[in-house]
């Protein structure tokens, strides 16, 4: 009949123009390869659609682009997931970046990070600002409790104690910066707590209240005095002159002028001492003539008199070295200029009862001291003068008592 198929020359590839022999209802015919392609495609497209896909379904695919093979749909899904998660990580996302989104749970869409961030912010903000479903705090607000705050655009927390400090500082700065009120008026308003409730009060209200609770009468030239917690009465009088009050009075308060005037009368009004003056007696003195009042003892006055008013050098002198002294002068000036040992002054007994002698250390250039050693003394053995200006004043009280010390600023042993 013709050439056998096996004897035909092979064609490397088909382009659709080739003819193939077919049996069309027992009639031999030919058909183009392209027609067969169209038929196959039409047949595939006519297959009913799969209503839903599950893990048991398979898909036909070319392996390495050559071999057509079926593959489980789970493999395809896992490959797609691995491909998505295998992408390069975004180190610093920005508002223009995109995210996948299923709109309404059915339509695949994309969304920018800016839109997503605003949605999250608005949702969280609404949840935070709506505190109606939060539990009520029990007890009073404490200084350690926290509040939300935005600091330079950043959300942070702040303790009540810190917030209170800021409020007080701001209030202090605000009040300090206010202009002075000047003259006051009845309508001026003050802040007041009435039984723990904050209210306002006018100056007229304050004056009216003061007039209602402060009672009593006053007297000219007297000081106000409280009778009880809310009643005033006339107190002690205010005396302007010294003659207006008696010394020691507690019914009158003197002014400075009155006090100075009374001081002029203190000596005249004072009681006489009625006894001999002793070393410990004191008197007022103006220190340095500068208006500073101080007190001084009689012994200090005596020392000043001996050292300044009756200079030692006007009477006797005691030279360097040990001396046996039978006094005939009132004051002796002792000299100790060397360093070969202390100088001993042996004070001999005298016959005149009540005789007084003063020994004064006028010169001391070395380390020697002047040691007064009475032949007869009462309750002491020596008096050491170891500094220039030291003095010892003694009185003869008879052979039994001997020399007694009237005054000394030396060392008694």
Secondary structure, 3 states (H helix, E strand, C coil): CCCCHHHCCCCCCCCCCCEEEEECCCCEEEEEHHHHHHHHHHHHHCCCCCCCCCCCCEEEEEECCCEEEEEEHHHHHHHHHHHHHCCCCCCCCCCCCEEEEEECCCEEEEEEHHHHHHHHHHHHHHHHHCCCCCCCCCCCCCCCCEEEEEECCEEEEEEHHHHHHHHHHHHHHHHHHCCCCCCCCCCCEEEEEECCEEEEEEHHHHHHHHHHHCECCCCCCEEEEEEECCEEEEEEEEECCHHHCCCCCCCEEECHHHHHHHHCCHHHHCCCCCCCCCCCCEEEEEECCCCEEEEEEHHHHHHHHHHHHCCHHHCEEECCCCEEECCCCCEEEEEECCCCCCEEEEECCCCCCCCEEEEEEEEECCCCCEEEEECCECCCCCEEECCCCCEEEEEECCCCCCEEEEEECCEEC
